[in-house]
Amino acid sequence: MHEVMKIEGGHLLEGEVTISGAKNATVALIPAAVLANGPVTIVGIPQIADVDALSRILRILNVDVNEVAEDHLIIDPTHMKNIDLDDDSVTKLRASYYFMGALLGKYGHVRMKMPGGCYLGPRPIDLHLKGFESLGATVTYDKGCYTIDAAELKGNKIFLDIASVGATINIMMAAVYAKGRTIIENAAKEPEIIDVATLLNKMGARIRGAGTNVITIDGVRSLSGCFHEIIPDRIEAGTFIIIAAAAAKKMTINNIIPQHLEALLSKLEEMGVKMDIDVDKVTIERSGKLRGVDITTKPYPGFATDLQQPLTTLLTQAEGESHVIETIYAERFKHCLELQKMGANIDLLNGASLIKGPTKLDGCKVAATDLRCGAAMVIAGLIADGVTEIGNVYHIDRGYSEIDSKLKALGANIWREMAED
């Protein structure tokens, strides 16, 4: 038996939805908290499976984790021990690799298993390791475990071959306690990086330039606890904005930072979606005909690869041809095969897709092959005729906080049940 999500399409959504804290910031902020010598309070934690997995890792390290309210975590590393992370719970979660930078920074030694996560093609951890080596660490690999050691971390100039978010954050965490100055060049510019730097600076770190392609870190001797509120999740916000454009009569999406969504909002405007953008919210009304558009995914502030999949569902409803070119994860097109089962007219090219619309979608059995494919299937289910059954829902739960209840409150007919294997 396994759990499936079922959606009866054709119900127009209406009302307001509030966006949760950013998943991609949360999974880095929780490991970053262990760099402090006192309690760190983080507010705005999304209700996602990744948070439970990270909390389990904190407990392995003898860190106190208290959930005060639903979205409120107090992490106290006062009695922390640098224990080897060779437990299987580590390999289930890709973001556990942030403990590499945090533990190396704090103790000069870390041993952990190779992390997992959604398979989206090769995602090299070499950049992280090269960064650690530039700071004076040695890296050895045996029996599926990395051991990283440094008698003393020393600041250095590090150039990233690819502007990787993970590597930028991991090196930043290792460098806060390093002696002297570290400069990360060709750093990634995503808002999550600014959020992690903000947390570390509140603790007493000296980080400048987060959000630009050059980040400077002057090492400090100790960091103290602090209070921090997570930025809203721009991918969840984008997903709900696309849901509104696809299936709503009138819908307001609250707790957003419009500047983080500029690439998406300008594309939707080009498509003909009716939007009213405010300081921290956007209201979308039912539009007439939508026009097809071309999209090329790029690192932030370009069009987010994580929104390419949900947007493809909306493009099946637009007139004419739409082109999606994926430059970040070339294999990110499994959702197209699922949409084809529902009646979408999509041609798959090399690292690209060609969508011809508008086409009627019919509910059927589909699978959430990864997190954002799951979002694409939810949107498809909302606009399809009949009932759509989505398998592998655990992928959706990894990144979307309470998606069922948020959609129900907007008038969607959505439920879960157990299905035969």
VEXDRENLUM-248694 format. One record per residue (C-alpha): residue number from 0; residue in three letters; x, y, z. Coordinates in steps of 0.5 Angstrom, whole numbers. Example, Ala and Ser with C-alpha at 12.3 -4.5 7.8 and 13.67 -1.06 7.14 Angstrom:
BEGIN
<lovo:0&loke:Ala&x:25&y:-9&z:16> $
<lovo:1&loke:Ser&x:27&y:-2&z:14> $
This chain:
BEGIN
<lovo:0&loke:Met&x:0&y:0&z:0> $
<lovo:1&loke:His&x:2&y:7&z:-1> $
<lovo:2&loke:Glu&x:-1&y:14&z:0> $
<lovo:3&loke:Val&x:-3&y:18&z:-6> $
<lovo:4&loke:Met&x:-6&y:25&z:-7> $
<lovo:5&loke:Lys&x:-13&y:26&z:-11> $
<lovo:6&loke:Ile&x:-15&y:32&z:-14> $
<lovo:7&loke:Glu&x:-22&y:33&z:-17> $
<lovo:8&loke:Gly&x:-21&y:39&z:-23> $
<lovo:9&loke:Gly&x:-25&y:44&z:-25> $
<lovo:10&loke:His&x:-26&y:48&z:-18> $
<lovo:11&loke:Leu&x:-25&y:55&z:-19> $
<lovo:12&loke:Leu&x:-20&y:57&z:-13> $
<lovo:13&loke:Glu&x:-22&y:64&z:-9> $
<lovo:14&loke:Gly&x:-19&y:67&z:-3> $
<lovo:15&loke:Glu&x:-12&y:68&z:0> $
<lovo:16&loke:Val&x:-6&y:64&z:2> $
<lovo:17&loke:Thr&x:0&y:66&z:6> $
<lovo:18&loke:Ile&x:7&y:63&z:4> $
<lovo:19&loke:Ser&x:11&y:59&z:9> $
<lovo:20&loke:Gly&x:19&y:61&z:10> $
<lovo:21&loke:Ala&x:24&y:59&z:5> $
<lovo:22&loke:Lys&x:26&y:51&z:4> $
<lovo:23&loke:Asn&x:32&y:53&z:1> $
<lovo:24&loke:Ala&x:34&y:58&z:7> $
<lovo:25&loke:Thr&x:31&y:53&z:12> $
<lovo:26&loke:Val&x:36&y:47&z:10> $
<lovo:27&loke:Ala&x:42&y:52&z:11> $
<lovo:28&loke:Leu&x:40&y:56&z:17> $
<lovo:29&loke:Ile&x:39&y:50&z:21> $
<lovo:30&loke:Pro&x:46&y:47&z:20> $
<lovo:31&loke:Ala&x:49&y:54&z:21> $
<lovo:32&loke:Ala&x:46&y:55&z:28> $
<lovo:33&loke:Val&x:51&y:50&z:31> $
<lovo:34&loke:Leu&x:56&y:55&z:29> $
<lovo:35&loke:Ala&x:54&y:59&z:35> $
<lovo:36&loke:Asn&x:56&y:58&z:43> $
<lovo:37&loke:Gly&x:49&y:59&z:45> $
<lovo:38&loke:Pro&x:41&y:58&z:43> $
<lovo:39&loke:Val&x:39&y:61&z:36> $
<lovo:40&loke:Thr&x:32&y:62&z:35> $
<lovo:41&loke:Ile&x:29&y:61&z:28> $
<lovo:42&loke:Val&x:22&y:63&z:26> $
<lovo:43&loke:Gly&x:18&y:62&z:20> $
<lovo:44&loke:Ile&x:20&y:55&z:19> $
<lovo:45&loke:Pro&x:16&y:51&z:14> $
<lovo:46&loke:Gln&x:12&y:44&z:16> $
<lovo:47&loke:Ile&x:17&y:40&z:11> $
<lovo:48&loke:Ala&x:20&y:33&z:12> $
<lovo:49&loke:Asp&x:27&y:36&z:11> $
<lovo:50&loke:Val&x:26&y:40&z:17> $
<lovo:51&loke:Asp&x:25&y:33&z:21> $
<lovo:52&loke:Ala&x:31&y:30&z:18> $
<lovo:53&loke:Leu&x:35&y:36&z:20> $
<lovo:54&loke:Ser&x:33&y:36&z:27> $
<lovo:55&loke:Arg&x:35&y:28&z:28> $
<lovo:56&loke:Ile&x:42&y:30&z:25> $
<lovo:57&loke:Leu&x:42&y:36&z:31> $
<lovo:58&loke:Arg&x:40&y:31&z:36> $
<lovo:59&loke:Ile&x:45&y:26&z:34> $
<lovo:60&loke:Leu&x:50&y:32&z:35> $
<lovo:61&loke:Asn&x:47&y:32&z:42> $
<lovo:62&loke:Val&x:44&y:39&z:40> $
<lovo:63&loke:Asp&x:38&y:41&z:44> $
<lovo:64&loke:Val&x:32&y:42&z:39> $
<lovo:65&loke:Asn&x:26&y:45&z:42> $
<lovo:66&loke:Glu&x:20&y:46&z:37> $
<lovo:67&loke:Val&x:16&y:52&z:41> $
<lovo:68&loke:Ala&x:11&y:53&z:36> $
<lovo:69&loke:Glu&x:9&y:50&z:29> $
<lovo:70&loke:Asp&x:14&y:55&z:26> $
<lovo:71&loke:His&x:19&y:56&z:31> $
<lovo:72&loke:Leu&x:25&y:53&z:33> $
<lovo:73&loke:Ile&x:30&y:54&z:39> $
<lovo:74&loke:Ile&x:37&y:50&z:37> $
<lovo:75&loke:Asp&x:42&y:50&z:43> $
<lovo:76&loke:Pro&x:49&y:48&z:41> $
<lovo:77&loke:Thr&x:51&y:49&z:48> $
<lovo:78&loke:His&x:53&y:41&z:50> $
<lovo:79&loke:Met&x:54&y:39&z:43> $
<lovo:80&loke:Lys&x:59&y:34&z:41> $
<lovo:81&loke:Asn&x:62&y:33&z:34> $
<lovo:82&loke:Ile&x:60&y:26&z:33> $
<lovo:83&loke:Asp&x:61&y:22&z:26> $
<lovo:84&loke:Leu&x:55&y:23&z:21> $
<lovo:85&loke:Asp&x:55&y:16&z:18> $
<lovo:86&loke:Asp&x:48&y:15&z:20> $
<lovo:87&loke:Asp&x:43&y:13&z:14> $
<lovo:88&loke:Ser&x:38&y:19&z:16> $
<lovo:89&loke:Val&x:44&y:23&z:13> $
<lovo:90&loke:Thr&x:44&y:20&z:6> $
<lovo:91&loke:Lys&x:37&y:21&z:5> $
<lovo:92&loke:Leu&x:37&y:29&z:5> $
<lovo:93&loke:Arg&x:42&y:32&z:1> $
<lovo:94&loke:Ala&x:42&y:39&z:5> $
<lovo:95&loke:Ser&x:45&y:35&z:10> $
<lovo:96&loke:Tyr&x:52&y:37&z:7> $
<lovo:97&loke:Tyr&x:51&y:44&z:10> $
<lovo:98&loke:Phe&x:54&y:40&z:16> $
<lovo:99&loke:Met&x:60&y:39&z:13> $
<lovo:100&loke:Gly&x:62&y:47&z:13> $
<lovo:101&loke:Ala&x:59&y:48&z:20> $
<lovo:102&loke:Leu&x:63&y:42&z:23> $
<lovo:103&loke:Leu&x:69&y:44&z:20> $
<lovo:104&loke:Gly&x:69&y:51&z:21> $
<lovo:105&loke:Lys&x:67&y:50&z:29> $
<lovo:106&loke:Tyr&x:71&y:44&z:30> $
<lovo:107&loke:Gly&x:76&y:43&z:24> $
<lovo:108&loke:His&x:74&y:36&z:23> $
<lovo:109&loke:Val&x:68&y:32&z:20> $
<lovo:110&loke:Arg&x:66&y:25&z:18> $
<lovo:111&loke:Met&x:60&y:24&z:14> $
<lovo:112&loke:Lys&x:56&y:20&z:9> $
<lovo:113&loke:Met&x:55&y:22&z:2> $
<lovo:114&loke:Pro&x:48&y:26&z:2> $
<lovo:115&loke:Gly&x:42&y:24&z:-2> $
<lovo:116&loke:Gly&x:36&y:28&z:-5> $
<lovo:117&loke:Cys&x:32&y:29&z:-11> $
<lovo:118&loke:Tyr&x:36&y:26&z:-17> $
<lovo:119&loke:Leu&x:36&y:32&z:-22> $
<lovo:120&loke:Gly&x:43&y:29&z:-26> $
<lovo:121&loke:Pro&x:50&y:30&z:-23> $
<lovo:122&loke:Arg&x:51&y:36&z:-18> $
<lovo:123&loke:Pro&x:58&y:36&z:-16> $
<lovo:124&loke:Ile&x:60&y:36&z:-9> $
<lovo:125&loke:Asp&x:67&y:37&z:-11> $
<lovo:126&loke:Leu&x:66&y:45&z:-11> $
<lovo:127&loke:His&x:65&y:45&z:-4> $
<lovo:128&loke:Leu&x:71&y:40&z:-2> $
<lovo:129&loke:Lys&x:76&y:44&z:-7> $
<lovo:130&loke:Gly&x:73&y:50&z:-2> $
<lovo:131&loke:Phe&x:75&y:47&z:4> $
<lovo:132&loke:Glu&x:82&y:45&z:1> $
<lovo:133&loke:Ser&x:83&y:52&z:0> $
<lovo:134&loke:Leu&x:82&y:54&z:7> $
<lovo:135&loke:Gly&x:87&y:49&z:9> $
<lovo:136&loke:Ala&x:83&y:42&z:10> $
<lovo:137&loke:Thr&x:85&y:35&z:7> $
<lovo:138&loke:Val&x:79&y:31&z:5> $
<lovo:139&loke:Thr&x:79&y:23&z:5> $
<lovo:140&loke:Tyr&x:74&y:19&z:2> $
<lovo:141&loke:Asp&x:73&y:12&z:4> $
<lovo:142&loke:Lys&x:67&y:7&z:5> $
<lovo:143&loke:Gly&x:62&y:12&z:3> $
<lovo:144&loke:Cys&x:64&y:17&z:8> $
<lovo:145&loke:Tyr&x:68&y:24&z:7> $
<lovo:146&loke:Thr&x:73&y:25&z:13> $
<lovo:147&loke:Ile&x:75&y:33&z:13> $
<lovo:148&loke:Asp&x:81&y:35&z:17> $
<lovo:149&loke:Ala&x:84&y:42&z:19> $
<lovo:150&loke:Ala&x:89&y:43&z:24> $
<lovo:151&loke:Glu&x:88&y:51&z:23> $
<lovo:152&loke:Leu&x:83&y:54&z:18> $
<lovo:153&loke:Lys&x:86&y:60&z:14> $
<lovo:154&loke:Gly&x:83&y:65&z:10> $
<lovo:155&loke:Asn&x:84&y:65&z:2> $
<lovo:156&loke:Lys&x:81&y:67&z:-4> $
<lovo:157&loke:Ile&x:77&y:62&z:-7> $
<lovo:158&loke:Phe&x:74&y:62&z:-14> $
<lovo:159&loke:Leu&x:68&y:58&z:-16> $
<lovo:160&loke:Asp&x:68&y:55&z:-23> $
<lovo:161&loke:Ile&x:60&y:54&z:-22> $
<lovo:162&loke:Ala&x:56&y:59&z:-18> $
<lovo:163&loke:Ser&x:53&y:54&z:-14> $
<lovo:164&loke:Val&x:49&y:56&z:-8> $
<lovo:165&loke:Gly&x:51&y:50&z:-4> $
<lovo:166&loke:Ala&x:58&y:51&z:-5> $
<lovo:167&loke:Thr&x:57&y:58&z:-3> $
<lovo:168&loke:Ile&x:54&y:57&z:3> $
<lovo:169&loke:Asn&x:58&y:51&z:6> $
<lovo:170&loke:Ile&x:65&y:55&z:4> $
<lovo:171&loke:Met&x:62&y:61&z:8> $
<lovo:172&loke:Met&x:60&y:57&z:14> $
<lovo:173&loke:Ala&x:67&y:54&z:14> $
<lovo:174&loke:Ala&x:70&y:61&z:13> $
<lovo:175&loke:Val&x:67&y:64&z:19> $
<lovo:176&loke:Tyr&x:72&y:62&z:24> $
<lovo:177&loke:Ala&x:78&y:61&z:19> $
<lovo:178&loke:Lys&x:84&y:66&z:21> $
<lovo:179&loke:Gly&x:84&y:72&z:17> $
<lovo:180&loke:Arg&x:80&y:74&z:10> $
<lovo:181&loke:Thr&x:76&y:69&z:6> $
<lovo:182&loke:Ile&x:74&y:72&z:-1> $
<lovo:183&loke:Ile&x:69&y:68&z:-5> $
<lovo:184&loke:Glu&x:69&y:70&z:-12> $
<lovo:185&loke:Asn&x:63&y:68&z:-17> $
<lovo:186&loke:Ala&x:59&y:67&z:-11> $
<lovo:187&loke:Ala&x:52&y:65&z:-12> $
<lovo:188&loke:Lys&x:47&y:71&z:-11> $
<lovo:189&loke:Glu&x:41&y:67&z:-9> $
<lovo:190&loke:Pro&x:36&y:70&z:-3> $
<lovo:191&loke:Glu&x:38&y:64&z:1> $
<lovo:192&loke:Ile&x:45&y:66&z:1> $
<lovo:193&loke:Ile&x:43&y:73&z:4> $
<lovo:194&loke:Asp&x:39&y:70&z:9> $
<lovo:195&loke:Val&x:44&y:65&z:12> $
<lovo:196&loke:Ala&x:49&y:71&z:12> $
<lovo:197&loke:Thr&x:44&y:75&z:16> $
<lovo:198&loke:Leu&x:44&y:70&z:21> $
<lovo:199&loke:Leu&x:51&y:69&z:22> $
<lovo:200&loke:Asn&x:52&y:76&z:22> $
<lovo:201&loke:Lys&x:47&y:77&z:28> $
<lovo:202&loke:Met&x:51&y:72&z:31> $
<lovo:203&loke:Gly&x:57&y:76&z:30> $
<lovo:204&loke:Ala&x:60&y:74&z:24> $
<lovo:205&loke:Arg&x:63&y:79&z:19> $
<lovo:206&loke:Ile&x:61&y:77&z:12> $
<lovo:207&loke:Arg&x:60&y:83&z:7> $
<lovo:208&loke:Gly&x:57&y:82&z:0> $
<lovo:209&loke:Ala&x:52&y:77&z:0> $
<lovo:210&loke:Gly&x:48&y:77&z:-6> $
<lovo:211&loke:Thr&x:53&y:80&z:-10> $
<lovo:212&loke:Asn&x:58&y:75&z:-14> $
<lovo:213&loke:Val&x:64&y:77&z:-9> $
<lovo:214&loke:Ile&x:63&y:75&z:-2> $
<lovo:215&loke:Thr&x:68&y:77&z:4> $
<lovo:216&loke:Ile&x:69&y:74&z:10> $
<lovo:217&loke:Asp&x:73&y:76&z:16> $
<lovo:218&loke:Gly&x:74&y:70&z:21> $
<lovo:219&loke:Val&x:72&y:71&z:28> $
<lovo:220&loke:Arg&x:74&y:68&z:35> $
<lovo:221&loke:Ser&x:67&y:66&z:37> $
<lovo:222&loke:Leu&x:59&y:67&z:35> $
<lovo:223&loke:Ser&x:53&y:68&z:40> $
<lovo:224&loke:Gly&x:46&y:66&z:40> $
<lovo:225&loke:Cys&x:41&y:70&z:36> $
<lovo:226&loke:Phe&x:34&y:71&z:34> $
<lovo:227&loke:His&x:32&y:70&z:26> $
<lovo:228&loke:Glu&x:26&y:70&z:22> $
<lovo:229&loke:Ile&x:27&y:66&z:15> $
<lovo:230&loke:Ile&x:25&y:70&z:9> $
<lovo:231&loke:Pro&x:19&y:67&z:5> $
<lovo:232&loke:Asp&x:20&y:61&z:0> $
<lovo:233&loke:Arg&x:20&y:64&z:-7> $
<lovo:234&loke:Ile&x:19&y:58&z:-10> $
<lovo:235&loke:Glu&x:13&y:56&z:-6> $
<lovo:236&loke:Ala&x:10&y:63&z:-8> $
<lovo:237&loke:Gly&x:12&y:62&z:-15> $
<lovo:238&loke:Thr&x:8&y:56&z:-15> $
<lovo:239&loke:Phe&x:2&y:59&z:-12> $
<lovo:240&loke:Ile&x:2&y:65&z:-17> $
<lovo:241&loke:Ile&x:2&y:60&z:-22> $
<lovo:242&loke:Ile&x:-4&y:56&z:-19> $
<lovo:243&loke:Ala&x:-8&y:62&z:-19> $
<lovo:244&loke:Ala&x:-6&y:64&z:-26> $
<lovo:245&loke:Ala&x:-8&y:57&z:-28> $
<lovo:246&loke:Ala&x:-14&y:56&z:-23> $
<lovo:247&loke:Ala&x:-17&y:62&z:-19> $
<lovo:248&loke:Lys&x:-23&y:67&z:-20> $
<lovo:249&loke:Lys&x:-19&y:71&z:-16> $
<lovo:250&loke:Met&x:-13&y:70&z:-11> $
<lovo:251&loke:Thr&x:-9&y:74&z:-6> $
<lovo:252&loke:Ile&x:-2&y:71&z:-5> $
<lovo:253&loke:Asn&x:1&y:74&z:2> $
<lovo:254&loke:Asn&x:8&y:74&z:5> $
<lovo:255&loke:Ile&x:12&y:75&z:-1> $
<lovo:256&loke:Ile&x:18&y:79&z:-3> $
<lovo:257&loke:Pro&x:16&y:81&z:-11> $
<lovo:258&loke:Gln&x:23&y:83&z:-12> $
<lovo:259&loke:His&x:25&y:75&z:-11> $
<lovo:260&loke:Leu&x:20&y:74&z:-17> $
<lovo:261&loke:Glu&x:21&y:79&z:-22> $
<lovo:262&loke:Ala&x:23&y:74&z:-27> $
<lovo:263&loke:Leu&x:17&y:70&z:-26> $
<lovo:264&loke:Leu&x:12&y:76&z:-26> $
<lovo:265&loke:Ser&x:15&y:79&z:-32> $
<lovo:266&loke:Lys&x:14&y:72&z:-36> $
<lovo:267&loke:Leu&x:6&y:72&z:-33> $
<lovo:268&loke:Glu&x:5&y:79&z:-35> $
<lovo:269&loke:Glu&x:8&y:77&z:-42> $
<lovo:270&loke:Met&x:3&y:71&z:-42> $
<lovo:271&loke:Gly&x:-3&y:76&z:-41> $
<lovo:272&loke:Val&x:-4&y:74&z:-33> $
<lovo:273&loke:Lys&x:-8&y:80&z:-29> $
<lovo:274&loke:Met&x:-4&y:82&z:-23> $
<lovo:275&loke:Asp&x:-4&y:87&z:-18> $
<lovo:276&loke:Ile&x:3&y:87&z:-15> $
<lovo:277&loke:Asp&x:4&y:90&z:-8> $
<lovo:278&loke:Val&x:9&y:91&z:-3> $
<lovo:279&loke:Asp&x:9&y:84&z:0> $
<lovo:280&loke:Lys&x:3&y:81&z:-4> $
<lovo:281&loke:Val&x:0&y:79&z:-11> $
<lovo:282&loke:Thr&x:-7&y:79&z:-13> $
<lovo:283&loke:Ile&x:-9&y:75&z:-19> $
<lovo:284&loke:Glu&x:-15&y:75&z:-23> $
<lovo:285&loke:Arg&x:-18&y:70&z:-28> $
<lovo:286&loke:Ser&x:-15&y:72&z:-35> $
<lovo:287&loke:Gly&x:-18&y:72&z:-42> $
<lovo:288&loke:Lys&x:-14&y:68&z:-47> $
<lovo:289&loke:Leu&x:-6&y:67&z:-45> $
<lovo:290&loke:Arg&x:-1&y:67&z:-50> $
<lovo:291&loke:Gly&x:5&y:62&z:-50> $
<lovo:292&loke:Val&x:12&y:65&z:-48> $
<lovo:293&loke:Asp&x:19&y:62&z:-49> $
<lovo:294&loke:Ile&x:23&y:61&z:-42> $
<lovo:295&loke:Thr&x:31&y:60&z:-41> $
<lovo:296&loke:Thr&x:32&y:58&z:-34> $
<lovo:297&loke:Lys&x:38&y:61&z:-31> $
<lovo:298&loke:Pro&x:41&y:62&z:-24> $
<lovo:299&loke:Tyr&x:38&y:68&z:-20> $
<lovo:300&loke:Pro&x:36&y:73&z:-21> $
<lovo:301&loke:Gly&x:34&y:69&z:-28> $
<lovo:302&loke:Phe&x:28&y:65&z:-29> $
<lovo:303&loke:Ala&x:29&y:59&z:-23> $
<lovo:304&loke:Thr&x:29&y:52&z:-25> $
<lovo:305&loke:Asp&x:25&y:50&z:-20> $
<lovo:306&loke:Leu&x:19&y:54&z:-23> $
<lovo:307&loke:Gln&x:20&y:51&z:-30> $
<lovo:308&loke:Gln&x:16&y:45&z:-28> $
<lovo:309&loke:Pro&x:10&y:48&z:-25> $
<lovo:310&loke:Leu&x:10&y:53&z:-31> $
<lovo:311&loke:Thr&x:10&y:48&z:-36> $
<lovo:312&loke:Thr&x:3&y:46&z:-34> $
<lovo:313&loke:Leu&x:0&y:53&z:-35> $
<lovo:314&loke:Leu&x:4&y:53&z:-42> $
<lovo:315&loke:Thr&x:-1&y:48&z:-44> $
<lovo:316&loke:Gln&x:-7&y:52&z:-43> $
<lovo:317&loke:Ala&x:-3&y:58&z:-47> $
<lovo:318&loke:Glu&x:-5&y:60&z:-54> $
<lovo:319&loke:Gly&x:1&y:58&z:-59> $
<lovo:320&loke:Glu&x:8&y:55&z:-58> $
<lovo:321&loke:Ser&x:12&y:56&z:-52> $
<lovo:322&loke:His&x:19&y:54&z:-51> $
<lovo:323&loke:Val&x:23&y:52&z:-45> $
<lovo:324&loke:Ile&x:30&y:51&z:-45> $
<lovo:325&loke:Glu&x:33&y:48&z:-38> $
<lovo:326&loke:Thr&x:41&y:51&z:-37> $
<lovo:327&loke:Ile&x:41&y:48&z:-30> $
<lovo:328&loke:Tyr&x:39&y:41&z:-30> $
<lovo:329&loke:Ala&x:39&y:38&z:-37> $
<lovo:330&loke:Glu&x:35&y:32&z:-34> $
<lovo:331&loke:Arg&x:29&y:36&z:-31> $
<lovo:332&loke:Phe&x:23&y:34&z:-36> $
<lovo:333&loke:Lys&x:20&y:28&z:-33> $
<lovo:334&loke:His&x:14&y:32&z:-31> $
<lovo:335&loke:Cys&x:13&y:33&z:-39> $
<lovo:336&loke:Leu&x:12&y:25&z:-40> $
<lovo:337&loke:Glu&x:7&y:26&z:-34> $
<lovo:338&loke:Leu&x:3&y:31&z:-37> $
<lovo:339&loke:Gln&x:3&y:28&z:-44> $
<lovo:340&loke:Lys&x:-1&y:22&z:-41> $
<lovo:341&loke:Met&x:-6&y:27&z:-39> $
<lovo:342&loke:Gly&x:-7&y:30&z:-46> $
<lovo:343&loke:Ala&x:-1&y:35&z:-47> $
<lovo:344&loke:Asn&x:2&y:37&z:-53> $
<lovo:345&loke:Ile&x:9&y:37&z:-51> $
<lovo:346&loke:Asp&x:15&y:35&z:-56> $
<lovo:347&loke:Leu&x:22&y:34&z:-52> $
<lovo:348&loke:Leu&x:28&y:36&z:-55> $
<lovo:349&loke:Asn&x:35&y:36&z:-52> $
<lovo:350&loke:Gly&x:35&y:40&z:-45> $
<lovo:351&loke:Ala&x:29&y:43&z:-48> $
<lovo:352&loke:Ser&x:21&y:42&z:-49> $
<lovo:353&loke:Leu&x:16&y:45&z:-54> $
<lovo:354&loke:Ile&x:9&y:46&z:-52> $
<lovo:355&loke:Lys&x:3&y:47&z:-56> $
<lovo:356&loke:Gly&x:-3&y:50&z:-53> $
<lovo:357&loke:Pro&x:-8&y:50&z:-51> $
<lovo:358&loke:Thr&x:-10&y:43&z:-50> $
<lovo:359&loke:Lys&x:-15&y:40&z:-45> $
<lovo:360&loke:Leu&x:-12&y:36&z:-40> $
<lovo:361&loke:Asp&x:-16&y:29&z:-37> $
<lovo:362&loke:Gly&x:-15&y:27&z:-30> $
<lovo:363&loke:Cys&x:-11&y:20&z:-30> $
<lovo:364&loke:Lys&x:-6&y:17&z:-26> $
<lovo:365&loke:Val&x:1&y:20&z:-25> $
<lovo:366&loke:Ala&x:7&y:20&z:-21> $
<lovo:367&loke:Ala&x:11&y:26&z:-18> $
<lovo:368&loke:Thr&x:18&y:24&z:-20> $
<lovo:369&loke:Asp&x:21&y:30&z:-16> $
<lovo:370&loke:Leu&x:19&y:35&z:-12> $
<lovo:371&loke:Arg&x:17&y:41&z:-17> $
<lovo:372&loke:Cys&x:14&y:35&z:-22> $
<lovo:373&loke:Gly&x:10&y:34&z:-16> $
<lovo:374&loke:Ala&x:8&y:41&z:-16> $
<lovo:375&loke:Ala&x:7&y:41&z:-24> $
<lovo:376&loke:Met&x:2&y:35&z:-23> $
<lovo:377&loke:Val&x:-2&y:39&z:-17> $
<lovo:378&loke:Ile&x:-3&y:44&z:-22> $
<lovo:379&loke:Ala&x:-5&y:40&z:-28> $
<lovo:380&loke:Gly&x:-10&y:36&z:-23> $
<lovo:381&loke:Leu&x:-13&y:43&z:-21> $
<lovo:382&loke:Ile&x:-15&y:44&z:-28> $
<lovo:383&loke:Ala&x:-16&y:37&z:-31> $
<lovo:384&loke:Asp&x:-23&y:34&z:-33> $
<lovo:385&loke:Gly&x:-24&y:29&z:-28> $
<lovo:386&loke:Val&x:-20&y:26&z:-22> $
<lovo:387&loke:Thr&x:-12&y:26&z:-22> $
<lovo:388&loke:Glu&x:-9&y:21&z:-18> $
<lovo:389&loke:Ile&x:-1&y:23&z:-16> $
<lovo:390&loke:Gly&x:3&y:18&z:-13> $
<lovo:391&loke:Asn&x:10&y:19&z:-10> $
<lovo:392&loke:Val&x:7&y:25&z:-6> $
<lovo:393&loke:Tyr&x:13&y:24&z:-1> $
<lovo:394&loke:His&x:17&y:28&z:-6> $
<lovo:395&loke:Ile&x:11&y:34&z:-5> $
<lovo:396&loke:Asp&x:11&y:34&z:2> $
<lovo:397&loke:Arg&x:19&y:35&z:2> $
<lovo:398&loke:Gly&x:18&y:42&z:0> $
<lovo:399&loke:Tyr&x:11&y:45&z:0> $
<lovo:400&loke:Ser&x:9&y:46&z:7> $
<lovo:401&loke:Glu&x:1&y:44&z:8> $
<lovo:402&loke:Ile&x:0&y:44&z:1> $
<lovo:403&loke:Asp&x:-7&y:40&z:2> $
<lovo:404&loke:Ser&x:-10&y:45&z:7> $
<lovo:405&loke:Lys&x:-8&y:51&z:4> $
<lovo:406&loke:Leu&x:-11&y:49&z:-3> $
<lovo:407&loke:Lys&x:-17&y:46&z:1> $
<lovo:408&loke:Ala&x:-18&y:53&z:4> $
<lovo:409&loke:Leu&x:-18&y:56&z:-3> $
<lovo:410&loke:Gly&x:-24&y:51&z:-5> $
<lovo:411&loke:Ala&x:-20&y:46&z:-8> $
<lovo:412&loke:Asn&x:-23&y:39&z:-8> $
<lovo:413&loke:Ile&x:-16&y:35&z:-6> $
<lovo:414&loke:Trp&x:-15&y:29&z:-1> $
<lovo:415&loke:Arg&x:-11&y:23&z:0> $
<lovo:416&loke:Glu&x:-12&y:16&z:1> $
<lovo:417&loke:Met&x:-8&y:9&z:1> $
<lovo:418&loke:Ala&x:-7&y:5&z:-6> $
<lovo:419&loke:Glu&x:-5&y:-2&z:-8> $
<lovo:420&loke:Asp&x:2&y:-2&z:-10> $
